[in-house]
Amino acid sequence: MPQAFQARKFFIPKTDPKQEVYKPVPYYFGTLSTQDAADQIAEESSLTKGDVLNVLDRYQRYVIKNLQKGYKVELLGFGTVYNRFVTEKGVATAPEVKATHIRTIVPGFSPSYTILNGARRYSLLGEKTSLLKVTILGTPVEAKVTKRSRLTLTGYFETYARCRIPTRFAQTGMLRALAAVSSLDARPLRPSKGKPSFPLISAGIPNS
């Protein structure tokens, strides 16, 4: 299933008159709950929904308890959660540092990644991330061809043309499915004139 995106208007700061540009931003079809996760895991395993909910509940307690003890907790395939401090202004010497200088404690998260040829590959994104442009209502933009982009080992984008785009999906609290699509190799893109490089995307994806 591709990552959907839509066009959003942004204003360039410190311009008179104000100049506007459009950029791609993620589009979300909804938020999946713990109940949704339990339903899907139960369908794909021998566990019941109740079993899954019990495990998830115990795991949540495990994470909270160990964060309170001063540990970082690694979530397999996701990353590491930890506590971080929001503090006041620093003081001149180490002996002056006190607990009262900590304004609040907030949870932090560092996603898991590996380095491949100098680029980060985030575990949460999988090996391939395809893209699909949608309208503000989440319906695919009508076009003869849409594109799937990936970051190659050289740092350039290669574009793969799609013969068709998904046009049917159902949503009852969660996205059920998008129609399957096929891809054909297309000519690699190169940075346009005046733009020496493409912006870095969140995951480096190797050649298939």
Biotite code that builds the C-alpha atoms (Angstrom):
import biotite.structure as struc

atoms = struc.array([
    struc.Atom([0.000, 0.000, 0.000], chain_id="A", res_id=1, res_name="MET", atom_name="CA", element="C"),
    struc.Atom([1.523, 3.361, -0.995], chain_id="A", res_id=2, res_name="PRO", atom_name="CA", element="C"),
    struc.Atom([2.071, 6.344, 1.262], chain_id="A", res_id=3, res_name="GLN", atom_name="CA", element="C"),
    struc.Atom([-0.485, 8.948, 0.229], chain_id="A", res_id=4, res_name="ALA", atom_name="CA", element="C"),
    struc.Atom([0.412, 12.625, -0.062], chain_id="A", res_id=5, res_name="PHE", atom_name="CA", element="C"),
    struc.Atom([-1.376, 15.827, -0.960], chain_id="A", res_id=6, res_name="GLN", atom_name="CA", element="C"),
    struc.Atom([-0.384, 19.339, -1.980], chain_id="A", res_id=7, res_name="ALA", atom_name="CA", element="C"),
    struc.Atom([-0.447, 22.014, 0.732], chain_id="A", res_id=8, res_name="ARG", atom_name="CA", element="C"),
    struc.Atom([0.078, 25.747, 0.453], chain_id="A", res_id=9, res_name="LYS", atom_name="CA", element="C"),
    struc.Atom([2.925, 27.404, 2.353], chain_id="A", res_id=10, res_name="PHE", atom_name="CA", element="C"),
    struc.Atom([3.932, 31.047, 2.566], chain_id="A", res_id=11, res_name="PHE", atom_name="CA", element="C"),
    struc.Atom([7.567, 32.064, 2.197], chain_id="A", res_id=12, res_name="ILE", atom_name="CA", element="C"),
    struc.Atom([8.532, 34.108, 5.283], chain_id="A", res_id=13, res_name="PRO", atom_name="CA", element="C"),
    struc.Atom([9.895, 37.625, 5.027], chain_id="A", res_id=14, res_name="LYS", atom_name="CA", element="C"),
    struc.Atom([8.580, 38.252, 1.515], chain_id="A", res_id=15, res_name="THR", atom_name="CA", element="C"),
    struc.Atom([6.591, 41.335, 0.544], chain_id="A", res_id=16, res_name="ASP", atom_name="CA", element="C"),
    struc.Atom([4.143, 40.752, -0.949], chain_id="A", res_id=17, res_name="PRO", atom_name="CA", element="C"),
    struc.Atom([3.775, 37.269, 0.534], chain_id="A", res_id=18, res_name="LYS", atom_name="CA", element="C"),
    struc.Atom([4.824, 34.541, -1.845], chain_id="A", res_id=19, res_name="GLN", atom_name="CA", element="C"),
    struc.Atom([3.157, 31.166, -1.747], chain_id="A", res_id=20, res_name="GLU", atom_name="CA", element="C"),
    struc.Atom([4.424, 27.752, -2.756], chain_id="A", res_id=21, res_name="VAL", atom_name="CA", element="C"),
    struc.Atom([2.943, 24.266, -2.708], chain_id="A", res_id=22, res_name="TYR", atom_name="CA", element="C"),
    struc.Atom([4.699, 21.288, -1.164], chain_id="A", res_id=23, res_name="LYS", atom_name="CA", element="C"),
    struc.Atom([3.799, 17.609, -0.733], chain_id="A", res_id=24, res_name="PRO", atom_name="CA", element="C"),
    struc.Atom([2.692, 16.627, 2.775], chain_id="A", res_id=25, res_name="VAL", atom_name="CA", element="C"),
    struc.Atom([1.618, 13.209, 4.083], chain_id="A", res_id=26, res_name="PRO", atom_name="CA", element="C"),
    struc.Atom([-2.071, 12.326, 3.914], chain_id="A", res_id=27, res_name="TYR", atom_name="CA", element="C"),
    struc.Atom([-3.441, 10.043, 6.624], chain_id="A", res_id=28, res_name="TYR", atom_name="CA", element="C"),
    struc.Atom([-6.561, 7.932, 6.156], chain_id="A", res_id=29, res_name="PHE", atom_name="CA", element="C"),
    struc.Atom([-7.144, 7.758, 9.892], chain_id="A", res_id=30, res_name="GLY", atom_name="CA", element="C"),
    struc.Atom([-5.593, 6.576, 13.131], chain_id="A", res_id=31, res_name="THR", atom_name="CA", element="C"),
    struc.Atom([-5.486, 2.862, 13.878], chain_id="A", res_id=32, res_name="LEU", atom_name="CA", element="C"),
    struc.Atom([-6.279, 1.986, 17.493], chain_id="A", res_id=33, res_name="SER", atom_name="CA", element="C"),
    struc.Atom([-5.022, -0.802, 19.728], chain_id="A", res_id=34, res_name="THR", atom_name="CA", element="C"),
    struc.Atom([-8.309, -2.587, 19.016], chain_id="A", res_id=35, res_name="GLN", atom_name="CA", element="C"),
    struc.Atom([-7.571, -2.439, 15.281], chain_id="A", res_id=36, res_name="ASP", atom_name="CA", element="C"),
    struc.Atom([-4.105, -3.873, 15.876], chain_id="A", res_id=37, res_name="ALA", atom_name="CA", element="C"),
    struc.Atom([-5.532, -6.682, 18.008], chain_id="A", res_id=38, res_name="ALA", atom_name="CA", element="C"),
    struc.Atom([-8.095, -7.535, 15.314], chain_id="A", res_id=39, res_name="ASP", atom_name="CA", element="C"),
    struc.Atom([-5.470, -7.811, 12.578], chain_id="A", res_id=40, res_name="GLN", atom_name="CA", element="C"),
    struc.Atom([-2.935, -9.726, 14.664], chain_id="A", res_id=41, res_name="ILE", atom_name="CA", element="C"),
    struc.Atom([-5.637, -12.177, 15.760], chain_id="A", res_id=42, res_name="ALA", atom_name="CA", element="C"),
    struc.Atom([-6.640, -12.753, 12.127], chain_id="A", res_id=43, res_name="GLU", atom_name="CA", element="C"),
    struc.Atom([-3.031, -13.484, 11.147], chain_id="A", res_id=44, res_name="GLU", atom_name="CA", element="C"),
    struc.Atom([-2.104, -15.731, 14.086], chain_id="A", res_id=45, res_name="SER", atom_name="CA", element="C"),
    struc.Atom([-3.468, -18.456, 16.356], chain_id="A", res_id=46, res_name="SER", atom_name="CA", element="C"),
    struc.Atom([-4.042, -15.934, 19.165], chain_id="A", res_id=47, res_name="LEU", atom_name="CA", element="C"),
    struc.Atom([-7.437, -14.586, 20.105], chain_id="A", res_id=48, res_name="THR", atom_name="CA", element="C"),
    struc.Atom([-8.142, -10.877, 20.182], chain_id="A", res_id=49, res_name="LYS", atom_name="CA", element="C"),
    struc.Atom([-8.241, -11.063, 23.983], chain_id="A", res_id=50, res_name="GLY", atom_name="CA", element="C"),
    struc.Atom([-4.808, -12.718, 24.062], chain_id="A", res_id=51, res_name="ASP", atom_name="CA", element="C"),
    struc.Atom([-3.354, -9.970, 21.894], chain_id="A", res_id=52, res_name="VAL", atom_name="CA", element="C"),
    struc.Atom([-4.904, -7.187, 23.982], chain_id="A", res_id=53, res_name="LEU", atom_name="CA", element="C"),
    struc.Atom([-3.507, -8.766, 27.163], chain_id="A", res_id=54, res_name="ASN", atom_name="CA", element="C"),
    struc.Atom([0.016, -8.914, 25.692], chain_id="A", res_id=55, res_name="VAL", atom_name="CA", element="C"),
    struc.Atom([-0.162, -5.321, 24.458], chain_id="A", res_id=56, res_name="LEU", atom_name="CA", element="C"),
    struc.Atom([-1.436, -4.148, 27.824], chain_id="A", res_id=57, res_name="ASP", atom_name="CA", element="C"),
    struc.Atom([1.356, -5.936, 29.703], chain_id="A", res_id=58, res_name="ARG", atom_name="CA", element="C"),
    struc.Atom([3.942, -4.587, 27.272], chain_id="A", res_id=59, res_name="TYR", atom_name="CA", element="C"),
    struc.Atom([2.724, -1.036, 27.832], chain_id="A", res_id=60, res_name="GLN", atom_name="CA", element="C"),
    struc.Atom([3.103, -1.519, 31.591], chain_id="A", res_id=61, res_name="ARG", atom_name="CA", element="C"),
    struc.Atom([6.566, -3.026, 31.063], chain_id="A", res_id=62, res_name="TYR", atom_name="CA", element="C"),
    struc.Atom([7.702, 0.035, 29.084], chain_id="A", res_id=63, res_name="VAL", atom_name="CA", element="C"),
    struc.Atom([6.296, 2.567, 31.567], chain_id="A", res_id=64, res_name="ILE", atom_name="CA", element="C"),
    struc.Atom([7.687, 0.752, 34.607], chain_id="A", res_id=65, res_name="LYS", atom_name="CA", element="C"),
    struc.Atom([11.203, 0.533, 33.210], chain_id="A", res_id=66, res_name="ASN", atom_name="CA", element="C"),
    struc.Atom([11.233, 4.122, 31.983], chain_id="A", res_id=67, res_name="LEU", atom_name="CA", element="C"),
    struc.Atom([10.408, 5.138, 35.549], chain_id="A", res_id=68, res_name="GLN", atom_name="CA", element="C"),
    struc.Atom([13.372, 3.070, 36.746], chain_id="A", res_id=69, res_name="LYS", atom_name="CA", element="C"),
    struc.Atom([15.724, 5.036, 34.501], chain_id="A", res_id=70, res_name="GLY", atom_name="CA", element="C"),
    struc.Atom([16.100, 2.618, 31.598], chain_id="A", res_id=71, res_name="TYR", atom_name="CA", element="C"),
    struc.Atom([15.782, 3.180, 27.888], chain_id="A", res_id=72, res_name="LYS", atom_name="CA", element="C"),
    struc.Atom([13.488, 0.609, 26.262], chain_id="A", res_id=73, res_name="VAL", atom_name="CA", element="C"),
    struc.Atom([14.114, -0.760, 22.775], chain_id="A", res_id=74, res_name="GLU", atom_name="CA", element="C"),
    struc.Atom([10.976, -1.600, 20.813], chain_id="A", res_id=75, res_name="LEU", atom_name="CA", element="C"),
    struc.Atom([11.836, -4.323, 18.334], chain_id="A", res_id=76, res_name="LEU", atom_name="CA", element="C"),
    struc.Atom([11.772, -2.956, 14.793], chain_id="A", res_id=77, res_name="GLY", atom_name="CA", element="C"),
    struc.Atom([10.581, 0.480, 15.903], chain_id="A", res_id=78, res_name="PHE", atom_name="CA", element="C"),
    struc.Atom([13.240, 2.244, 17.900], chain_id="A", res_id=79, res_name="GLY", atom_name="CA", element="C"),
    struc.Atom([14.066, 3.260, 21.451], chain_id="A", res_id=80, res_name="THR", atom_name="CA", element="C"),
    struc.Atom([11.902, 5.169, 23.916], chain_id="A", res_id=81, res_name="VAL", atom_name="CA", element="C"),
    struc.Atom([13.391, 7.121, 26.794], chain_id="A", res_id=82, res_name="TYR", atom_name="CA", element="C"),
    struc.Atom([12.750, 10.008, 29.164], chain_id="A", res_id=83, res_name="ASN", atom_name="CA", element="C"),
    struc.Atom([14.161, 13.430, 28.429], chain_id="A", res_id=84, res_name="ARG", atom_name="CA", element="C"),
    struc.Atom([14.198, 16.592, 30.520], chain_id="A", res_id=85, res_name="PHE", atom_name="CA", element="C"),
    struc.Atom([12.911, 20.073, 29.767], chain_id="A", res_id=86, res_name="VAL", atom_name="CA", element="C"),
    struc.Atom([15.168, 22.276, 31.868], chain_id="A", res_id=87, res_name="THR", atom_name="CA", element="C"),
    struc.Atom([15.604, 25.871, 32.877], chain_id="A", res_id=88, res_name="GLU", atom_name="CA", element="C"),
    struc.Atom([18.652, 27.947, 32.034], chain_id="A", res_id=89, res_name="LYS", atom_name="CA", element="C"),
    struc.Atom([21.975, 26.413, 32.951], chain_id="A", res_id=90, res_name="GLY", atom_name="CA", element="C"),
    struc.Atom([24.017, 27.284, 36.027], chain_id="A", res_id=91, res_name="VAL", atom_name="CA", element="C"),
    struc.Atom([27.707, 28.116, 36.332], chain_id="A", res_id=92, res_name="ALA", atom_name="CA", element="C"),
    struc.Atom([28.965, 24.992, 38.123], chain_id="A", res_id=93, res_name="THR", atom_name="CA", element="C"),
    struc.Atom([27.993, 21.306, 38.392], chain_id="A", res_id=94, res_name="ALA", atom_name="CA", element="C"),
    struc.Atom([27.365, 21.407, 42.199], chain_id="A", res_id=95, res_name="PRO", atom_name="CA", element="C"),
    struc.Atom([24.661, 24.035, 41.607], chain_id="A", res_id=96, res_name="GLU", atom_name="CA", element="C"),
    struc.Atom([22.573, 21.656, 39.450], chain_id="A", res_id=97, res_name="VAL", atom_name="CA", element="C"),
    struc.Atom([19.403, 20.599, 41.302], chain_id="A", res_id=98, res_name="LYS", atom_name="CA", element="C"),
    struc.Atom([16.256, 18.603, 40.567], chain_id="A", res_id=99, res_name="ALA", atom_name="CA", element="C"),
    struc.Atom([14.280, 21.854, 40.721], chain_id="A", res_id=100, res_name="THR", atom_name="CA", element="C"),
    struc.Atom([15.994, 22.906, 37.485], chain_id="A", res_id=101, res_name="HIS", atom_name="CA", element="C"),
    struc.Atom([14.036, 20.174, 35.671], chain_id="A", res_id=102, res_name="ILE", atom_name="CA", element="C"),
    struc.Atom([10.768, 21.762, 34.567], chain_id="A", res_id=103, res_name="ARG", atom_name="CA", element="C"),
    struc.Atom([9.163, 18.575, 33.263], chain_id="A", res_id=104, res_name="THR", atom_name="CA", element="C"),
    struc.Atom([9.902, 15.071, 31.971], chain_id="A", res_id=105, res_name="ILE", atom_name="CA", element="C"),
    struc.Atom([8.666, 14.126, 28.525], chain_id="A", res_id=106, res_name="VAL", atom_name="CA", element="C"),
    struc.Atom([8.955, 10.860, 26.588], chain_id="A", res_id=107, res_name="PRO", atom_name="CA", element="C"),
    struc.Atom([11.419, 10.732, 23.717], chain_id="A", res_id=108, res_name="GLY", atom_name="CA", element="C"),
    struc.Atom([11.668, 8.372, 20.771], chain_id="A", res_id=109, res_name="PHE", atom_name="CA", element="C"),
    struc.Atom([14.583, 7.516, 18.494], chain_id="A", res_id=110, res_name="SER", atom_name="CA", element="C"),
    struc.Atom([13.650, 5.407, 15.432], chain_id="A", res_id=111, res_name="PRO", atom_name="CA", element="C"),
    struc.Atom([15.789, 2.389, 14.550], chain_id="A", res_id=112, res_name="SER", atom_name="CA", element="C"),
    struc.Atom([17.906, 2.700, 11.426], chain_id="A", res_id=113, res_name="TYR", atom_name="CA", element="C"),
    struc.Atom([20.880, 1.221, 9.654], chain_id="A", res_id=114, res_name="THR", atom_name="CA", element="C"),
    struc.Atom([23.466, 3.021, 7.543], chain_id="A", res_id=115, res_name="ILE", atom_name="CA", element="C"),
    struc.Atom([23.705, 1.976, 3.897], chain_id="A", res_id=116, res_name="LEU", atom_name="CA", element="C"),
    struc.Atom([26.259, 3.806, 1.757], chain_id="A", res_id=117, res_name="ASN", atom_name="CA", element="C"),
    struc.Atom([26.085, 6.835, 4.010], chain_id="A", res_id=118, res_name="GLY", atom_name="CA", element="C"),
    struc.Atom([22.266, 7.037, 4.047], chain_id="A", res_id=119, res_name="ALA", atom_name="CA", element="C"),
    struc.Atom([19.926, 6.117, 6.867], chain_id="A", res_id=120, res_name="ARG", atom_name="CA", element="C"),
    struc.Atom([17.405, 3.328, 6.301], chain_id="A", res_id=121, res_name="ARG", atom_name="CA", element="C"),
    struc.Atom([14.639, 3.442, 8.900], chain_id="A", res_id=122, res_name="TYR", atom_name="CA", element="C"),
    struc.Atom([13.209, 0.092, 9.960], chain_id="A", res_id=123, res_name="SER", atom_name="CA", element="C"),
    struc.Atom([9.666, 1.461, 10.297], chain_id="A", res_id=124, res_name="LEU", atom_name="CA", element="C"),
    struc.Atom([9.524, 2.371, 6.608], chain_id="A", res_id=125, res_name="LEU", atom_name="CA", element="C"),
    struc.Atom([10.350, -1.081, 5.267], chain_id="A", res_id=126, res_name="GLY", atom_name="CA", element="C"),
    struc.Atom([12.496, -1.715, 2.221], chain_id="A", res_id=127, res_name="GLU", atom_name="CA", element="C"),
    struc.Atom([10.323, 0.132, -0.268], chain_id="A", res_id=128, res_name="LYS", atom_name="CA", element="C"),
    struc.Atom([8.057, 3.135, 0.148], chain_id="A", res_id=129, res_name="THR", atom_name="CA", element="C"),
    struc.Atom([5.817, 3.935, -2.807], chain_id="A", res_id=130, res_name="SER", atom_name="CA", element="C"),
    struc.Atom([3.964, 7.230, -3.149], chain_id="A", res_id=131, res_name="LEU", atom_name="CA", element="C"),
    struc.Atom([0.452, 8.134, -4.316], chain_id="A", res_id=132, res_name="LEU", atom_name="CA", element="C"),
    struc.Atom([-0.937, 11.640, -4.767], chain_id="A", res_id=133, res_name="LYS", atom_name="CA", element="C"),
    struc.Atom([-4.462, 12.137, -3.430], chain_id="A", res_id=134, res_name="VAL", atom_name="CA", element="C"),
    struc.Atom([-6.984, 14.961, -3.099], chain_id="A", res_id=135, res_name="THR", atom_name="CA", element="C"),
    struc.Atom([-7.979, 16.601, 0.175], chain_id="A", res_id=136, res_name="ILE", atom_name="CA", element="C"),
    struc.Atom([-10.667, 13.902, 0.479], chain_id="A", res_id=137, res_name="LEU", atom_name="CA", element="C"),
    struc.Atom([-8.146, 11.096, 0.075], chain_id="A", res_id=138, res_name="GLY", atom_name="CA", element="C"),
    struc.Atom([-9.191, 9.968, -3.391], chain_id="A", res_id=139, res_name="THR", atom_name="CA", element="C"),
    struc.Atom([-6.396, 9.302, -5.900], chain_id="A", res_id=140, res_name="PRO", atom_name="CA", element="C"),
    struc.Atom([-5.677, 12.150, -8.286], chain_id="A", res_id=141, res_name="VAL", atom_name="CA", element="C"),
    struc.Atom([-6.876, 11.234, -11.743], chain_id="A", res_id=142, res_name="GLU", atom_name="CA", element="C"),
    struc.Atom([-3.834, 10.769, -13.936], chain_id="A", res_id=143, res_name="ALA", atom_name="CA", element="C"),
    struc.Atom([-2.676, 8.412, -16.635], chain_id="A", res_id=144, res_name="LYS", atom_name="CA", element="C"),
    struc.Atom([0.515, 7.678, -14.756], chain_id="A", res_id=145, res_name="VAL", atom_name="CA", element="C"),
    struc.Atom([1.585, 8.147, -11.176], chain_id="A", res_id=146, res_name="THR", atom_name="CA", element="C"),
    struc.Atom([5.108, 7.747, -9.927], chain_id="A", res_id=147, res_name="LYS", atom_name="CA", element="C"),
    struc.Atom([6.842, 5.761, -7.247], chain_id="A", res_id=148, res_name="ARG", atom_name="CA", element="C"),
    struc.Atom([10.133, 7.214, -6.125], chain_id="A", res_id=149, res_name="SER", atom_name="CA", element="C"),
    struc.Atom([12.980, 5.666, -4.239], chain_id="A", res_id=150, res_name="ARG", atom_name="CA", element="C"),
    struc.Atom([16.388, 6.884, -3.132], chain_id="A", res_id=151, res_name="LEU", atom_name="CA", element="C"),
    struc.Atom([19.116, 5.006, -4.948], chain_id="A", res_id=152, res_name="THR", atom_name="CA", element="C"),
    struc.Atom([22.576, 4.224, -3.640], chain_id="A", res_id=153, res_name="LEU", atom_name="CA", element="C"),
    struc.Atom([23.963, 7.278, -5.453], chain_id="A", res_id=154, res_name="THR", atom_name="CA", element="C"),
    struc.Atom([21.464, 9.621, -3.773], chain_id="A", res_id=155, res_name="GLY", atom_name="CA", element="C"),
    struc.Atom([19.367, 10.211, -6.887], chain_id="A", res_id=156, res_name="TYR", atom_name="CA", element="C"),
    struc.Atom([15.698, 9.435, -7.318], chain_id="A", res_id=157, res_name="PHE", atom_name="CA", element="C"),
    struc.Atom([14.648, 6.825, -9.815], chain_id="A", res_id=158, res_name="GLU", atom_name="CA", element="C"),
    struc.Atom([11.050, 6.954, -10.956], chain_id="A", res_id=159, res_name="THR", atom_name="CA", element="C"),
    struc.Atom([8.959, 3.943, -11.733], chain_id="A", res_id=160, res_name="TYR", atom_name="CA", element="C"),
    struc.Atom([5.854, 4.506, -13.842], chain_id="A", res_id=161, res_name="ALA", atom_name="CA", element="C"),
    struc.Atom([2.628, 2.856, -12.851], chain_id="A", res_id=162, res_name="ARG", atom_name="CA", element="C"),
    struc.Atom([0.119, 1.629, -15.380], chain_id="A", res_id=163, res_name="CYS", atom_name="CA", element="C"),
    struc.Atom([-2.833, 2.388, -13.146], chain_id="A", res_id=164, res_name="ARG", atom_name="CA", element="C"),
    struc.Atom([-3.569, 3.774, -9.729], chain_id="A", res_id=165, res_name="ILE", atom_name="CA", element="C"),
    struc.Atom([-5.836, 2.496, -6.968], chain_id="A", res_id=166, res_name="PRO", atom_name="CA", element="C"),
    struc.Atom([-9.387, 3.765, -7.369], chain_id="A", res_id=167, res_name="THR", atom_name="CA", element="C"),
    struc.Atom([-11.274, 1.753, -4.780], chain_id="A", res_id=168, res_name="ARG", atom_name="CA", element="C"),
    struc.Atom([-10.778, 1.578, -1.049], chain_id="A", res_id=169, res_name="PHE", atom_name="CA", element="C"),
    struc.Atom([-13.081, 1.119, 1.929], chain_id="A", res_id=170, res_name="ALA", atom_name="CA", element="C"),
    struc.Atom([-12.619, 2.635, 5.350], chain_id="A", res_id=171, res_name="GLN", atom_name="CA", element="C"),
    struc.Atom([-14.365, 1.612, 8.564], chain_id="A", res_id=172, res_name="THR", atom_name="CA", element="C"),
    struc.Atom([-12.035, 3.130, 11.129], chain_id="A", res_id=173, res_name="GLY", atom_name="CA", element="C"),
    struc.Atom([-9.079, 1.783, 9.176], chain_id="A", res_id=174, res_name="MET", atom_name="CA", element="C"),
    struc.Atom([-8.007, 1.544, 5.572], chain_id="A", res_id=175, res_name="LEU", atom_name="CA", element="C"),
    struc.Atom([-9.039, -1.879, 4.303], chain_id="A", res_id=176, res_name="ARG", atom_name="CA", element="C"),
    struc.Atom([-7.176, -2.158, 1.037], chain_id="A", res_id=177, res_name="ALA", atom_name="CA", element="C"),
    struc.Atom([-5.911, -0.411, -2.047], chain_id="A", res_id=178, res_name="LEU", atom_name="CA", element="C"),
    struc.Atom([-5.951, -1.987, -5.470], chain_id="A", res_id=179, res_name="ALA", atom_name="CA", element="C"),
    struc.Atom([-2.726, -3.660, -6.552], chain_id="A", res_id=180, res_name="ALA", atom_name="CA", element="C"),
    struc.Atom([-0.631, -1.890, -9.134], chain_id="A", res_id=181, res_name="VAL", atom_name="CA", element="C"),
    struc.Atom([2.164, -2.952, -11.433], chain_id="A", res_id=182, res_name="SER", atom_name="CA", element="C"),
    struc.Atom([5.300, -1.015, -12.322], chain_id="A", res_id=183, res_name="SER", atom_name="CA", element="C"),
    struc.Atom([7.491, -0.587, -15.359], chain_id="A", res_id=184, res_name="LEU", atom_name="CA", element="C"),
    struc.Atom([11.046, 0.672, -15.375], chain_id="A", res_id=185, res_name="ASP", atom_name="CA", element="C"),
    struc.Atom([11.311, 4.306, -16.328], chain_id="A", res_id=186, res_name="ALA", atom_name="CA", element="C"),
    struc.Atom([14.223, 6.575, -17.165], chain_id="A", res_id=187, res_name="ARG", atom_name="CA", element="C"),
    struc.Atom([16.127, 7.778, -14.054], chain_id="A", res_id=188, res_name="PRO", atom_name="CA", element="C"),
    struc.Atom([15.606, 11.411, -13.125], chain_id="A", res_id=189, res_name="LEU", atom_name="CA", element="C"),
    struc.Atom([18.420, 13.868, -12.547], chain_id="A", res_id=190, res_name="ARG", atom_name="CA", element="C"),
    struc.Atom([18.338, 17.122, -10.576], chain_id="A", res_id=191, res_name="PRO", atom_name="CA", element="C"),
    struc.Atom([16.797, 19.976, -12.560], chain_id="A", res_id=192, res_name="SER", atom_name="CA", element="C"),
    struc.Atom([18.831, 22.987, -13.545], chain_id="A", res_id=193, res_name="LYS", atom_name="CA", element="C"),
    struc.Atom([19.558, 25.265, -10.614], chain_id="A", res_id=194, res_name="GLY", atom_name="CA", element="C"),
    struc.Atom([18.907, 22.476, -8.099], chain_id="A", res_id=195, res_name="LYS", atom_name="CA", element="C"),
    struc.Atom([22.138, 20.548, -7.566], chain_id="A", res_id=196, res_name="PRO", atom_name="CA", element="C"),
    struc.Atom([20.507, 17.816, -5.484], chain_id="A", res_id=197, res_name="SER", atom_name="CA", element="C"),
    struc.Atom([17.217, 16.349, -4.442], chain_id="A", res_id=198, res_name="PHE", atom_name="CA", element="C"),
    struc.Atom([16.002, 16.823, -0.864], chain_id="A", res_id=199, res_name="PRO", atom_name="CA", element="C"),
    struc.Atom([16.823, 13.899, 1.382], chain_id="A", res_id=200, res_name="LEU", atom_name="CA", element="C"),
    struc.Atom([13.895, 11.589, 2.062], chain_id="A", res_id=201, res_name="ILE", atom_name="CA", element="C"),
    struc.Atom([13.441, 9.664, 5.289], chain_id="A", res_id=202, res_name="SER", atom_name="CA", element="C"),
    struc.Atom([14.750, 6.313, 4.097], chain_id="A", res_id=203, res_name="ALA", atom_name="CA", element="C"),
    struc.Atom([17.448, 5.105, 1.779], chain_id="A", res_id=204, res_name="GLY", atom_name="CA", element="C"),
    struc.Atom([16.037, 2.251, -0.256], chain_id="A", res_id=205, res_name="ILE", atom_name="CA", element="C"),
    struc.Atom([18.366, -0.124, -2.064], chain_id="A", res_id=206, res_name="PRO", atom_name="CA", element="C"),
    struc.Atom([18.120, -1.232, -5.648], chain_id="A", res_id=207, res_name="ASN", atom_name="CA", element="C"),
    struc.Atom([15.878, -4.253, -6.125], chain_id="A", res_id=208, res_name="SER", atom_name="CA", element="C"),
])
